[in-house]
Amino acid sequence: MSLLPVDEALNRILARVPDVVGESVALAGAAGRVLAEPVVASHDQPPFDASAMDGYAMRAADVAESVWLKVIGMSQAGAGFAGSVGEGEAVRIFTGAPMPQGADTVIMQEEAERNGDLVRFTAPARLGHSVRPRGYDFAVGRMILERGTLLGAFQVAVAAAANAGTVAVARRPRIALLATGDELVMPGTVLGPDQIVASNSFGLAASLAPFSEAVTDFGIARDSREDLDAVLERIFASEPDVVVTTGGASVGEHDLVQAALLDHGVTLDFWRINMRPGKPLMFGTRGKTLVFGLPGNPVSAMVTAEIFIKPALRHWLGLPEVEALRLPLLGPTPANTARRHFMRARVVVRDGVTGLLPINETDSGHTSSLAAADALVVQPEFDPGQPVGTVVSALPIGAF
């Protein structure tokens, strides 16, 4: 069977991802969510002409050297001055307070000299200075935040300023994880002969959690059809949106996952990708559920999740694609084979230049080299190897 090109595999996965479905959530719980509908201003901000600092509001035309103005009142946030400023008059004003009717300028208090109910200024007036006009930040009907915006702290603050008590965000998928293999034991277990610690589900849960409503780890299925069938029965009964298995994705005598998934109603779309690490990747569907069968090697599992699963989840939420880095190499790359290579690398600054330092370790079981990486250099098929200074493409690791 020929190996499927990486780009074609990703396109086939994305074609199976459903359209964004919105749900309304309170703004207080919206951080980390992705907008399914834009946030549109329902009022002007500020809703009135406001002072940008503490000082005095007056008519600029009345300010001249040694001229005293009469202070006729005060305007503060939440309690504006009710009257009107006329010729030769001023109002004490504070930051955020409404500008009094008739006033057109604010001079800060540090440039004012007060004597009882009189004030004069040590700096000239500049018409409109330190006044935030109504709608200066945004006006009614303006789109404040676009659909597809990831709501961080600043975005939530802007939505709150726009008086959005609730926002429409993309419904997140529910993800089920399953590791397979007789050799696997849980972290914290005393290792016996021929045993290794299961790490894939823990790494995948941490990687995929920001995109999901819930990530449920169904533990470890042993290399028997009876055990595997029992766990898959429980997984599909929970009606997840995405199922991710690790291990058993190849064609060895004990690689049972593909056959078991097929028997449980999964329609296989493809397996075996023209890439390294991660060639034995499976993808299929069971109704509306997306099913990924990842390799068991830890690096292969995590890299294939970065290349295929996370783009699918971004698409699910309506997020744009992660932009590739374009940086110079700070170390050479070796010649590549017929498979696209996603080479581990670190983003470092050397002699004032930000670049990519390749990690020469290519073993798919070498997890510590993955932990040291910031990016995956995308090395094309049959690439002859590139010298230091060549600008190459790389995918940032861990990007939301």
LOFI-381159 format. One record per atom (N, C-alpha, C): x, y, z. Coordinates in steps of 0.05 Angstrom, whole numbers, padded with zeros to 5 digits, always signed. Example, Ala and Ser with C-alpha at 12.3 -4.5 7.8 and 13.67 -1.06 7.14 Angstrom:
REM LOFI-381159
+00264-00114+00156
+00246-00090+00156
+00264-00066+00156
+00257-00045+00142
+00273-00021+00143
+00258+00001+00157
END
This chain:
REM LOFI-381159
+00017-00024+00000
+00000+00000+00000
+00018+00025+00000
+00012+00044-00018
+00028+00068-00019
+00022+00086+00005
+00041+00103+00011
+00038+00121+00034
+00024+00146+00025
+00004+00155+00041
-00011+00179+00034
+00005+00204+00040
+00005+00223+00022
+00020+00248+00027
+00007+00263+00051
+00024+00277+00066
+00015+00291+00091
-00007+00310+00084
-00004+00327+00064
-00024+00347+00058
-00051+00335+00050
-00050+00314+00035
-00075+00301+00028
-00089+00289+00052
-00073+00277+00070
-00085+00265+00094
-00098+00287+00111
-00085+00310+00114
-00096+00331+00130
-00122+00342+00117
-00122+00345+00091
-00146+00355+00077
-00169+00336+00080
-00164+00310+00080
-00185+00290+00083
-00196+00290+00111
-00179+00295+00131
-00188+00298+00158
-00206+00323+00162
-00196+00345+00152
-00211+00370+00155
-00238+00369+00141
-00240+00354+00119
-00265+00352+00105
-00286+00337+00122
-00277+00322+00142
-00296+00308+00160
-00303+00323+00185
-00290+00346+00190
-00296+00361+00214
-00322+00377+00210
-00340+00376+00229
-00366+00389+00226
-00363+00419+00227
-00384+00433+00217
-00385+00462+00219
-00386+00471+00248
-00378+00496+00253
-00379+00507+00280
-00408+00508+00289
-00412+00498+00314
-00439+00500+00327
-00435+00519+00351
-00452+00540+00352
-00449+00559+00373
-00466+00552+00398
-00457+00562+00421
-00473+00560+00445
-00468+00586+00461
-00488+00594+00476
-00486+00619+00492
-00475+00613+00519
-00454+00628+00528
-00443+00625+00554
-00440+00652+00567
-00441+00653+00594
-00437+00678+00608
-00409+00687+00604
-00406+00714+00602
-00379+00725+00597
-00359+00717+00618
-00369+00714+00643
-00350+00707+00665
-00337+00680+00660
-00350+00662+00645
-00338+00636+00640
-00329+00632+00611
-00324+00654+00597
-00318+00653+00568
-00288+00652+00562
-00271+00657+00582
-00242+00657+00576
-00233+00630+00566
-00217+00631+00545
-00207+00607+00532
-00225+00595+00511
-00249+00607+00508
-00268+00598+00487
-00263+00614+00461
-00276+00604+00439
-00273+00616+00413
-00300+00627+00404
-00301+00652+00395
-00326+00664+00387
-00338+00650+00362
-00364+00642+00365
-00378+00631+00342
-00393+00654+00327
-00397+00676+00341
-00410+00700+00329
-00394+00724+00338
-00394+00745+00322
-00379+00769+00330
-00392+00783+00354
-00377+00799+00368
-00387+00816+00389
-00390+00844+00376
-00414+00855+00377
-00420+00881+00365
-00429+00901+00387
-00418+00925+00385
-00424+00945+00405
-00453+00953+00404
-00465+00954+00428
-00493+00963+00430
-00495+00991+00441
-00472+01003+00448
-00472+01030+00457
-00446+01044+00449
-00445+01070+00452
-00420+01085+00447
-00402+01082+00471
-00376+01081+00466
-00356+01080+00488
-00334+01100+00483
-00330+01121+00500
-00347+01127+00523
-00375+01136+00514
-00394+01133+00531
-00422+01141+00524
-00427+01171+00525
-00406+01186+00531
-00408+01216+00532
-00380+01227+00529
-00377+01252+00522
-00350+01264+00522
-00339+01263+00550
-00315+01253+00553
-00304+01248+00580
-00276+01260+00583
-00269+01267+00607
-00242+01277+00613
-00222+01254+00613
-00199+01258+00602
-00178+01238+00602
-00159+01240+00625
-00163+01261+00643
-00146+01264+00666
-00159+01281+00687
-00146+01282+00710
-00155+01300+00731
-00146+01328+00725
-00164+01347+00728
-00157+01375+00722
-00181+01393+00723
-00182+01411+00703
-00204+01431+00701
-00214+01431+00672
-00240+01433+00670
-00254+01436+00644
-00263+01464+00640
-00258+01475+00616
-00265+01502+00611
-00267+01506+00581
-00272+01531+00572
-00271+01538+00544
-00243+01546+00537
-00231+01534+00518
-00203+01540+00511
-00199+01570+00505
-00219+01582+00494
-00217+01611+00486
-00214+01629+00511
-00221+01619+00535
-00221+01636+00559
-00194+01635+00573
-00176+01617+00564
-00151+01613+00578
-00129+01631+00566
-00118+01648+00583
-00096+01666+00575
-00078+01670+00600
-00054+01679+00595
-00035+01682+00617
-00046+01701+00638
-00044+01692+00663
-00052+01708+00687
-00082+01714+00688
-00098+01701+00672
-00127+01704+00673
-00139+01684+00692
-00155+01694+00711
-00167+01676+00731
-00195+01669+00721
-00202+01643+00724
-00229+01634+00718
-00242+01625+00744
-00268+01628+00744
-00284+01621+00768
-00292+01592+00767
-00285+01577+00788
-00293+01549+00790
-00321+01547+00800
-00339+01536+00784
-00368+01537+00790
-00379+01510+00799
-00362+01489+00799
-00372+01463+00807
-00352+01441+00802
-00362+01416+00804
-00345+01393+00802
-00359+01372+00784
-00343+01357+00768
-00352+01334+00753
-00335+01311+00759
-00347+01289+00769
-00331+01265+00775
-00345+01241+00763
-00331+01219+00761
-00342+01194+00750
-00367+01186+00765
-00389+01183+00750
-00414+01176+00763
-00430+01198+00773
-00419+01222+00773
-00434+01246+00783
-00424+01271+00767
-00435+01275+00744
-00427+01297+00727
-00438+01324+00737
-00426+01345+00727
-00435+01372+00734
-00461+01378+00718
-00481+01386+00732
-00508+01389+00720
-00511+01415+00704
-00495+01435+00710
-00498+01461+00697
-00483+01463+00671
-00478+01488+00663
-00464+01494+00638
-00442+01513+00643
-00419+01509+00630
-00396+01527+00633
-00398+01550+00613
-00397+01574+00625
-00398+01598+00608
-00372+01612+00607
-00372+01636+00596
-00348+01652+00593
-00336+01658+00621
-00309+01653+00623
-00295+01659+00647
-00299+01639+00669
-00310+01615+00663
-00316+01595+00683
-00301+01569+00678
-00298+01554+00699
-00285+01527+00697
-00298+01508+00717
-00294+01483+00713
-00305+01462+00730
-00282+01443+00737
-00280+01437+00763
-00261+01416+00772
-00271+01390+00761
-00253+01374+00748
-00261+01349+00735
-00241+01327+00740
-00250+01303+00740
-00233+01280+00745
-00235+01260+00722
-00214+01243+00721
-00212+01224+00699
-00237+01207+00696
-00248+01206+00671
-00271+01190+00665
-00297+01204+00670
-00296+01229+00681
-00321+01243+00687
-00332+01256+00661
-00358+01261+00660
-00370+01273+00636
-00361+01303+00634
-00355+01311+00609
-00349+01339+00604
-00374+01356+00609
-00372+01378+00623
-00395+01395+00627
-00404+01408+00601
-00429+01413+00598
-00439+01428+00575
-00425+01455+00573
-00416+01462+00549
-00403+01487+00545
-00373+01486+00545
-00361+01466+00560
-00332+01463+00562
-00322+01447+00538
-00297+01454+00529
-00286+01440+00505
-00257+01431+00509
-00246+01435+00533
-00218+01429+00538
-00213+01422+00567
-00193+01406+00572
-00185+01400+00600
-00155+01406+00602
-00148+01420+00624
-00120+01424+00631
-00115+01410+00657
-00093+01394+00658
-00088+01377+00681
-00081+01394+00706
-00087+01382+00729
-00085+01397+00754
-00056+01406+00760
-00036+01392+00749
-00009+01400+00754
-00002+01426+00740
-00018+01434+00721
-00014+01460+00707
-00034+01481+00715
-00045+01477+00739
-00066+01496+00749
-00057+01508+00776
-00064+01533+00780
-00059+01547+00806
-00086+01556+00817
-00092+01545+00840
-00118+01549+00852
-00117+01570+00875
-00136+01587+00876
-00138+01607+00897
-00168+01610+00904
-00176+01595+00925
-00205+01595+00932
-00222+01583+00909
-00241+01599+00900
-00258+01590+00878
-00249+01600+00851
-00223+01608+00850
-00211+01618+00825
-00188+01599+00817
-00184+01597+00791
-00162+01581+00780
-00150+01594+00756
-00124+01592+00753
-00111+01600+00729
-00090+01579+00722
-00079+01581+00698
-00063+01559+00687
-00035+01568+00678
-00016+01550+00682
+00012+01556+00675
+00019+01546+00648
+00000+01534+00634
+00004+01524+00607
-00019+01533+00589
-00014+01537+00563
-00035+01546+00546
-00056+01524+00541
-00080+01532+00535
-00101+01513+00529
-00099+01504+00500
-00103+01478+00495
-00104+01468+00468
-00132+01456+00464
-00147+01468+00445
-00175+01461+00441
-00179+01431+00439
-00196+01420+00456
-00202+01391+00455
-00182+01373+00469
-00161+01386+00481
-00140+01370+00494
-00151+01355+00518
-00143+01329+00521
-00150+01312+00544
-00180+01307+00546
-00193+01308+00523
-00222+01302+00522
-00225+01277+00504
-00238+01257+00515
-00245+01233+00499
-00273+01237+00489
-00276+01241+00463
-00303+01246+00453
-00320+01221+00454
-00346+01225+00455
-00365+01202+00455
-00360+01184+00431
-00358+01158+00437
-00353+01138+00416
-00324+01137+00407
-00306+01149+00422
-00277+01150+00415
-00266+01121+00414
-00274+01104+00433
-00264+01076+00433
-00280+01060+00412
-00306+01060+00414
-00323+01047+00394
-00351+01059+00395
-00364+01056+00372
-00391+01067+00369
-00411+01045+00365
-00437+01051+00369
-00458+01032+00366
-00456+01019+00338
-00458+00992+00338
-00458+00978+00312
-00431+00968+00303
-00410+00978+00317
-00383+00969+00308
-00377+00941+00318
-00364+00924+00300
-00356+00897+00308
-00331+00900+00326
-00334+00892+00350
-00312+00894+00370
-00293+00871+00368
-00305+00847+00366
-00289+00822+00364
-00301+00805+00342
-00283+00794+00325
-00292+00778+00302
-00298+00749+00310
-00315+00737+00295
-00320+00708+00297
-00293+00694+00294
-00288+00673+00310
-00262+00659+00309
-00241+00671+00327
-00248+00691+00343
-00229+00703+00362
-00227+00685+00387
-00202+00679+00394
-00197+00665+00420
-00199+00685+00442
-00216+00680+00461
-00221+00699+00483
-00201+00697+00505
-00181+00715+00505
-00163+00717+00527
-00172+00739+00546
-00155+00747+00564
-00162+00767+00584
-00170+00794+00572
-00154+00803+00552
-00159+00829+00540
-00185+00828+00524
-00190+00806+00510
-00214+00804+00494
-00239+00803+00511
-00237+00789+00534
-00260+00788+00553
-00265+00816+00564
-00244+00831+00569
-00248+00858+00580
-00262+00876+00559
-00254+00873+00534
-00267+00889+00513
-00296+00881+00510
-00302+00855+00511
-00330+00847+00509
-00346+00858+00532
-00334+00858+00556
-00348+00869+00579
-00354+00899+00575
-00333+00913+00564
-00337+00942+00559
-00359+00947+00539
-00363+00928+00521
-00385+00930+00501
-00411+00921+00512
-00412+00915+00539
-00437+00908+00553
-00448+00881+00544
-00430+00863+00537
-00438+00836+00529
-00439+00818+00554
-00462+00813+00565
-00464+00795+00588
-00460+00766+00581
-00467+00759+00556
-00463+00732+00546
-00450+00734+00518
-00437+00713+00510
-00425+00712+00483
-00431+00685+00471
-00432+00684+00444
-00436+00659+00430
-00409+00647+00423
-00403+00624+00433
-00377+00611+00429
-00381+00584+00416
-00360+00573+00404
-00361+00548+00391
-00363+00525+00411
-00381+00507+00406
-00383+00483+00423
-00358+00467+00420
-00347+00458+00442
-00322+00443+00441
-00327+00413+00441
-00310+00398+00427
-00314+00369+00426
-00307+00355+00452
-00319+00331+00456
-00312+00314+00478
-00294+00292+00467
-00271+00289+00479
-00250+00271+00469
-00245+00248+00488
-00243+00224+00475
-00237+00200+00490
-00209+00190+00483
-00193+00182+00502
-00166+00172+00498
-00164+00143+00507
-00149+00128+00492
-00144+00100+00499
-00115+00092+00491
-00100+00082+00510
-00074+00071+00504
-00077+00041+00502
-00060+00028+00486
-00061-00001+00483
-00033-00013+00486
-00032-00037+00497
-00007-00051+00499
-00003-00066+00525
+00005-00092+00523
+00011-00107+00547
+00034-00096+00564
+00052-00082+00551
+00076-00073+00564
+00072-00048+00581
+00049-00035+00579
+00045-00009+00591
+00035-00011+00620
+00046+00007+00636
+00037+00010+00664
+00034+00040+00669
+00017+00047+00689
+00012+00075+00695
+00036+00088+00709
+00039+00114+00705
+00060+00129+00719
+00057+00125+00749
+00079+00122+00763
+00079+00117+00792
+00080+00088+00800
+00079+00071+00779
+00079+00042+00784
+00108+00032+00785
+00113+00013+00803
+00140-00001+00803
+00142-00018+00779
+00162-00013+00762
+00164-00028+00737
+00173-00057+00741
+00159-00074+00727
+00167-00102+00727
+00183-00108+00701
+00191-00133+00698
+00206-00140+00673
+00189-00134+00648
+00201-00123+00628
+00189-00119+00602
+00167-00098+00603
+00165-00081+00623
+00145-00061+00625
+00156-00033+00619
+00139-00015+00609
+00146+00012+00605
+00123+00030+00615
+00130+00054+00621
+00110+00073+00632
+00093+00085+00609
+00067+00084+00612
+00049+00096+00592
+00050+00127+00595
+00058+00140+00574
+00059+00170+00575
+00041+00183+00554
+00033+00168+00533
+00019+00181+00511
-00007+00195+00520
-00023+00181+00535
-00049+00193+00542
-00046+00218+00559
-00026+00218+00575
-00021+00241+00592
-00012+00265+00576
+00006+00261+00557
+00015+00282+00540
-00008+00292+00521
-00023+00273+00510
-00045+00281+00492
-00067+00296+00507
-00073+00287+00532
-00093+00301+00547
-00086+00330+00552
-00060+00334+00559
-00051+00362+00564
-00051+00378+00538
-00044+00365+00516
-00043+00379+00490
-00071+00386+00480
-00090+00369+00483
-00117+00372+00471
-00137+00385+00489
-00132+00386+00515
-00151+00397+00534
-00161+00425+00528
-00143+00444+00519
-00153+00471+00513
-00174+00472+00491
-00175+00452+00474
-00194+00452+00452
-00220+00437+00459
-00222+00425+00482
-00243+00405+00486
-00261+00413+00509
-00286+00402+00508
-00304+00405+00530
-00295+00387+00553
-00286+00363+00546
-00275+00344+00566
-00257+00324+00552
-00236+00316+00565
-00219+00295+00556
-00221+00272+00576
-00231+00249+00567
-00235+00226+00584
-00214+00205+00577
-00198+00197+00596
-00178+00177+00592
-00190+00150+00600
-00192+00131+00581
-00203+00105+00586
-00182+00085+00593
-00158+00094+00600
-00138+00077+00610
-00123+00061+00589
-00115+00036+00597
-00099+00019+00579
-00114-00006+00573
-00116-00012+00547
-00128-00037+00538
-00105-00057+00532
-00108-00081+00542
-00087-00101+00537
-00089-00112+00509
-00068-00126+00501
-00067-00137+00474
-00084-00163+00471
-00109-00160+00475
-00128-00182+00470
-00153-00169+00459
-00166-00183+00440
-00190-00172+00429
-00212-00170+00450
-00213-00188+00469
-00234-00187+00489
-00232-00161+00505
-00207-00155+00514
-00203-00131+00530
-00207-00105+00513
-00196-00106+00489
-00199-00082+00472
-00228-00078+00464
-00243-00099+00458
-00271-00096+00451
-00287-00084+00474
-00281-00093+00498
-00296-00084+00522
-00292-00054+00526
-00267-00045+00523
-00261-00017+00527
-00273+00000+00505
-00271-00009+00480
-00283+00006+00458
-00313+00008+00461
-00326-00013+00471
-00354-00013+00476
-00361+00010+00495
-00346+00013+00516
-00351+00034+00535
-00346+00062+00523
-00325+00064+00507
-00318+00089+00495
-00341+00099+00477
-00349+00082+00459
-00370+00090+00440
-00397+00094+00453
-00402+00080+00475
-00427+00084+00490
-00428+00112+00502
-00404+00124+00508
-00403+00150+00519
-00408+00172+00499
-00410+00165+00473
-00415+00183+00451
-00396+00207+00449
-00370+00201+00448
-00351+00223+00445
-00352+00234+00417
-00341+00258+00414
-00339+00270+00387
-00313+00262+00373
-00293+00256+00389
-00267+00248+00379
-00256+00225+00396
-00246+00204+00383
-00233+00182+00396
-00204+00181+00387
-00185+00179+00406
-00157+00178+00399
-00145+00153+00413
-00136+00134+00397
-00122+00111+00409
-00092+00114+00403
-00076+00101+00420
-00047+00101+00415
-00038+00072+00417
-00021+00064+00398
-00010+00037+00398
-00027+00019+00381
-00016-00003+00372
-00031-00023+00357
-00040-00013+00330
-00026+00007+00319
-00035+00019+00294
-00020+00008+00270
-00001-00010+00275
+00015-00021+00253
+00002-00047+00244
+00018-00065+00233
+00007-00090+00222
+00020-00115+00234
+00031-00111+00258
+00044-00134+00272
+00023-00153+00282
+00032-00176+00292
+00014-00197+00302
-00003-00187+00325
+00008-00169+00342
-00006-00159+00365
-00019-00132+00361
-00018-00122+00336
-00030-00096+00330
-00059-00100+00322
-00077-00099+00342
-00105-00107+00339
-00124-00084+00335
-00114-00059+00338
-00132-00036+00340
-00148-00032+00315
-00135-00033+00292
-00149-00028+00267
-00173-00047+00263
-00168-00072+00266
-00189-00092+00263
-00212-00088+00283
-00204-00082+00308
-00224-00077+00328
-00242-00053+00322
-00229-00031+00313
-00244-00007+00306
-00264-00013+00283
-00254-00028+00263
-00272-00035+00241
-00296-00051+00250
-00291-00070+00268
-00313-00086+00279
-00332-00071+00296
-00324-00048+00306
-00341-00031+00322
-00354-00008+00306
-00354-00012+00279
-00369+00006+00263
-00354+00030+00252
-00327+00030+00255
-00311+00053+00245
-00306+00048+00215
-00311+00068+00199
-00304+00068+00171
-00276+00080+00168
-00257+00063+00159
-00230+00072+00157
-00226+00090+00132
-00216+00113+00135
-00211+00131+00113
-00183+00126+00101
-00163+00125+00119
-00136+00119+00110
-00119+00110+00134
-00096+00098+00127
-00075+00094+00146
-00049+00093+00131
-00027+00097+00145
+00000+00099+00134
+00004+00125+00118
+00019+00143+00131
+00024+00170+00121
+00054+00172+00113
+00059+00187+00092
+00086+00190+00083
+00101+00211+00099
+00106+00204+00124
+00120+00223+00142
+00136+00207+00163
+00154+00221+00175
+00168+00211+00199
+00173+00233+00218
+00169+00228+00244
+00158+00203+00255
+00128+00202+00252
+00117+00178+00253
+00088+00175+00253
+00076+00162+00229
+00090+00145+00214
+00078+00133+00190
+00052+00118+00195
+00050+00100+00215
+00026+00084+00218
+00003+00099+00232
-00007+00120+00219
-00029+00135+00230
-00055+00127+00217
-00076+00122+00233
-00102+00115+00222
-00121+00138+00226
-00140+00140+00207
-00162+00159+00211
-00187+00148+00199
-00209+00151+00213
-00235+00142+00203
-00258+00156+00218
-00282+00147+00213
-00305+00159+00226
-00324+00137+00235
-00339+00143+00255
-00361+00125+00264
-00385+00144+00268
-00402+00145+00248
-00423+00166+00248
-00410+00193+00247
-00416+00210+00267
-00404+00236+00269
-00378+00237+00285
-00370+00214+00296
-00346+00213+00313
-00321+00210+00295
-00301+00228+00300
-00276+00225+00287
-00258+00206+00303
-00245+00188+00289
-00229+00168+00303
-00200+00169+00292
-00181+00173+00310
-00153+00174+00303
-00139+00151+00317
-00124+00135+00302
-00107+00114+00313
-00078+00123+00310
-00066+00131+00332
-00038+00141+00331
-00018+00119+00337
+00006+00123+00328
+00027+00103+00335
+00032+00103+00365
+00044+00081+00374
+00049+00078+00402
+00074+00092+00412
+00094+00096+00394
+00118+00110+00402
+00111+00138+00411
+00121+00146+00434
+00113+00172+00446
+00117+00196+00427
+00140+00198+00415
+00145+00221+00398
+00127+00220+00374
+00123+00197+00362
+00105+00194+00339
+00077+00202+00346
+00068+00194+00370
+00040+00200+00379
+00037+00230+00382
+00056+00243+00395
+00054+00272+00400
+00057+00288+00375
+00075+00280+00357
+00079+00295+00332
+00055+00292+00314
+00044+00268+00311
+00020+00265+00294
-00004+00280+00305
-00006+00282+00332
-00027+00299+00343
-00023+00328+00336
+00001+00338+00336
+00007+00365+00328
+00000+00370+00298
+00006+00351+00281
+00003+00354+00253
-00025+00350+00243
-00040+00332+00256
-00066+00325+00246
-00090+00331+00266
-00087+00323+00291
-00110+00326+00309
-00114+00355+00317
-00093+00369+00324
-00097+00397+00332
-00108+00414+00310
-00098+00412+00285
-00111+00427+00263
-00141+00420+00260
-00148+00395+00264
-00176+00387+00262
-00192+00400+00284
-00181+00402+00308
-00196+00414+00330
-00197+00445+00327
-00177+00457+00316
-00178+00485+00310
-00200+00491+00289
-00202+00473+00269
-00223+00476+00249
-00250+00473+00262
-00253+00454+00280
-00277+00449+00295
-00287+00474+00309
-00268+00490+00321
-00274+00513+00336
-00276+00539+00319
-00268+00537+00294
-00269+00561+00277
-00244+00578+00280
-00222+00567+00290
-00197+00581+00293
-00182+00580+00266
-00167+00601+00260
-00150+00599+00236
-00127+00580+00240
-00114+00572+00218
-00091+00555+00219
-00068+00569+00234
-00052+00553+00247
-00028+00564+00260
-00008+00572+00238
+00003+00596+00239
+00022+00605+00219
+00049+00591+00224
+00061+00581+00202
+00087+00569+00205
+00108+00590+00210
+00129+00583+00225
+00152+00600+00229
+00169+00600+00204
+00181+00623+00198
+00201+00624+00176
+00226+00636+00189
+00245+00618+00196
+00269+00627+00210
+00293+00613+00198
+00317+00626+00202
+00342+00614+00191
+00351+00591+00209
+00364+00572+00197
+00375+00550+00212
+00401+00559+00226
+00403+00551+00252
+00428+00557+00267
+00445+00532+00268
+00436+00511+00256
+00452+00486+00253
+00443+00472+00228
+00460+00457+00215
+00453+00444+00189
+00433+00422+00193
+00418+00415+00172
+00400+00392+00173
+00412+00371+00154
+00409+00345+00161
+00419+00324+00144
+00401+00319+00121
+00410+00303+00102
+00393+00296+00079
+00369+00279+00088
+00347+00284+00075
+00322+00270+00083
+00316+00247+00064
+00298+00229+00072
+00289+00206+00057
+00265+00214+00040
+00251+00193+00031
+00227+00198+00014
+00203+00206+00031
+00205+00206+00057
+00183+00214+00074
+00188+00242+00086
+00166+00258+00087
+00169+00285+00099
+00177+00282+00128
+00197+00297+00136
+00207+00295+00163
+00200+00319+00179
+00188+00314+00203
+00182+00336+00221
+00204+00334+00243
+00224+00350+00239
+00249+00349+00255
+00246+00366+00280
+00251+00355+00303
+00251+00370+00328
+00272+00392+00327
+00265+00415+00338
+00283+00438+00338
+00277+00457+00361
+00297+00473+00368
+00293+00493+00389
+00295+00521+00375
+00278+00539+00385
+00279+00567+00376
+00298+00581+00395
+00321+00590+00385
+00341+00603+00403
+00350+00629+00390
+00362+00646+00407
+00374+00671+00397
+00405+00668+00400
+00418+00671+00378
+00447+00669+00377
+00459+00693+00362
+00476+00707+00376
+00489+00731+00364
+00467+00751+00354
+00446+00753+00369
+00425+00772+00362
+00406+00762+00340
+00410+00737+00331
+00393+00726+00309
+00375+00705+00321
+00348+00707+00317
+00330+00686+00325
+00328+00665+00303
+00333+00640+00311
+00334+00619+00290
+00326+00592+00302
+00329+00572+00285
+00321+00545+00292
+00346+00527+00295
+00349+00515+00318
+00371+00497+00323
+00361+00468+00322
+00366+00453+00301
+00355+00426+00298
+00366+00408+00321
+00349+00390+00330
+00356+00369+00349
+00361+00344+00332
+00386+00334+00333
+00394+00313+00315
+00381+00286+00322
+00370+00283+00346
+00358+00258+00354
+00332+00253+00337
+00331+00230+00324
+00308+00223+00307
+00292+00199+00316
+00301+00186+00338
+00287+00162+00347
+00259+00170+00358
+00239+00155+00350
+00211+00163+00357
+00204+00155+00386
+00222+00143+00400
+00218+00136+00428
+00233+00155+00446
+00247+00174+00435
+00264+00192+00451
+00248+00216+00460
+00234+00213+00483
+00215+00234+00491
+00229+00259+00502
+00252+00256+00514
+00265+00279+00526
+00273+00300+00504
+00279+00290+00480
+00286+00309+00459
+00261+00324+00450
+00237+00312+00452
+00213+00326+00445
+00207+00347+00466
+00212+00341+00491
+00207+00360+00512
+00225+00385+00509
+00248+00381+00497
+00267+00404+00493
+00260+00421+00469
+00241+00411+00452
+00236+00425+00427
+00215+00446+00430
+00218+00467+00413
+00198+00489+00411
+00183+00487+00385
+00194+00473+00366
+00183+00473+00339
+00190+00448+00324
+00176+00443+00302
+00182+00421+00284
+00190+00432+00257
+00215+00429+00250
+00224+00438+00223
+00212+00419+00203
+00199+00431+00183
+00186+00415+00162
+00207+00410+00140
+00217+00385+00139
+00238+00379+00119
+00224+00364+00096
+00224+00375+00072
+00210+00362+00049
+00222+00335+00042
+00206+00320+00027
+00215+00294+00017
+00240+00298+00000
+00260+00280+00004
+00285+00280-00011
+00300+00306-00009
+00296+00321+00012
+00311+00346+00017
+00341+00338+00020
+00359+00352+00006
+00387+00344+00007
+00401+00352+00033
+00386+00366+00051
+00399+00378+00074
+00406+00407+00069
+00403+00423+00090
+00407+00452+00086
+00429+00462+00105
+00445+00481+00096
+00466+00492+00113
+00456+00513+00132
+00473+00521+00151
+00466+00542+00170
+00459+00568+00154
+00439+00581+00163
+00431+00606+00151
+00408+00603+00132
+00401+00579+00123
+00379+00575+00105
+00353+00580+00120
+00335+00596+00108
+00309+00601+00121
+00290+00578+00114
+00279+00566+00135
+00262+00542+00131
+00235+00547+00145
+00216+00529+00139
+00190+00530+00153
+00190+00511+00177
+00177+00520+00198
+00175+00503+00222
+00147+00508+00234
+00137+00488+00247
+00111+00490+00261
+00117+00493+00291
+00106+00514+00304
+00110+00516+00333
+00096+00494+00348
+00109+00483+00367
+00097+00461+00384
+00081+00473+00407
+00058+00462+00412
+00043+00471+00435
+00025+00495+00430
+00024+00505+00405
+00007+00528+00399
-00022+00521+00402
-00038+00540+00413
-00067+00535+00415
-00079+00539+00388
END
